[in-house]
Amino acid sequence: MLNHENIILGISLLILGVLCAPSPNPTQIESSASSVVTCPLKPRNMAKKRCLLWDYTNTADRPQAIEQLDFNGQISSVANWNAWVPPELKGRLPFRPTVRTLDQMTDETEWGFIYNSDHTHVHYLNEPERQSITPVQAAEMWKKKMVPLRKEKGKKLIGPGCASDEPGAAWLDEFMKRVEAMGEPPDYLGVHYYGENGKNAIEYIQQM
């Protein structure tokens, strides 16, 4: 059973992120979804913490679509599962890069996008259990490359986003034990919930 102060939840195949209003419980819940996850909390004055998941294909095929967004609305950041910033974003929202694979940490250009940037938050690995990346490998690279981002650059680190199934939970459990043993856990815990039921998503968060 994982117990971490902050939990970032990714609901797959959907578009916008929704964050429940501030709660007296210290656990923070961030999700990615195209519809609001109902929260038994304050219905008004919700924190501006939705993250727009802007797929890289939008940059290639329909970059102009970003102009339809309300940059003064609830969206607070943008991610595209890559290290490079969508040029059509034009600095209008903070970008959250993703270290999607281990190779990105050894590629000079890809790593340069992350290390030499002013991005405040960095995601680490996208469903590594489905990429044949072991928790041992991930923990070793976490210590070697990710921890210095926090210590030298002051960046917040978001842990691996594993799928909400048994292999994903087992992988994440081992990874967390290893990074906690070295005294360097993530600032946020990333998970990927597969489903459309908001209640089930909240239950999954509580379980994690």
C-alpha positions, 0 to 999 in steps of 0.5 A, spaced: 500 500 500 503 506 497 502 512 502 504 519 499 502 526 500 501 528 493 498 523 488 497 525 481 492 521 477 492 520 469 485 518 466 487 515 460 485 517 453 481 523 455 483 531 455 483 536 460 485 535 468 481 537 473 483 538 481 478 538 486 478 544 491 482 544 497 481 539 502 482 539 510 486 532 508 493 533 506 492 528 500 492 532 493 488 529 487 490 531 480 487 528 474 486 528 467 479 528 464 475 531 459 469 532 464 469 534 471 470 529 477 465 530 482 468 532 489 465 532 495 468 539 497 467 546 496 463 547 489 466 554 488 472 557 487 476 551 485 483 551 485 486 553 478 490 546 477 487 543 470 493 540 466 491 540 458 494 534 455 496 537 448 498 530 444 504 531 439 499 530 433 496 536 435 502 540 434 503 536 427 496 536 424 492 542 428 496 547 432 491 552 430 486 549 435 490 551 441 487 558 439 480 556 441 482 555 449 481 560 454 488 561 457 485 565 462 480 559 465 482 553 469 487 551 465 494 552 469 499 548 465 500 543 459 503 537 457 504 533 451 508 526 454 515 529 451 521 533 453 520 539 447 515 545 448 509 545 443 511 552 439 504 554 438 503 554 446 507 561 445 509 561 453 502 562 455 501 557 460 507 553 464 509 547 460 510 540 464 515 536 460 515 528 460 521 523 461 518 518 457 523 513 456 530 512 459 533 514 453 531 521 453 536 521 459 542 519 455 540 523 449 544 530 449 538 534 446 532 531 449 535 531 456 537 539 454 530 540 453 529 538 461 535 540 464 536 547 461 529 549 462 525 553 467 520 548 467 518 547 475 515 540 474 517 534 470 514 527 469 518 521 470 516 515 465 510 513 462 507 506 464 514 503 464 511 497 466 509 496 459 516 498 456 520 493 459 523 498 464 524 494 471 523 498 477 531 497 479 533 501 472 528 506 473 530 507 481 538 507 478 536 513 473 532 516 478 538 517 483 543 519 477 538 524 473 532 526 476 534 527 483 539 532 481 534 536 477 531 537 484 537 539 488 540 543 483 535 546 479 529 546 484 524 542 480 518 538 483 518 531 480 512 527 479 513 519 479 512 514 474 505 514 471 503 506 472 497 503 469 491 502 474 492 494 474 496 489 478 502 489 474 502 497 474 501 497 482 506 492 483 511 495 479 510 502 482 510 499 489 517 496 488 520 503 485 517 507 491 520 502 496 527 503 492 527 511 492 524 511 499 530 507 501 535 512 498 531 518 501 529 521 495 521 519 493 517 523 488 514 530 490 508 527 487 506 520 485 503 519 478 498 514 476 494 512 470 487 510 472 483 507 466 476 508 466 470 513 466 467 513 472 469 518 477 467 515 483 471 509 481 477 513 480 477 516 487 476 510 490 483 508 486 486 514 489 484 512 496 487 505 495 493 507 492 
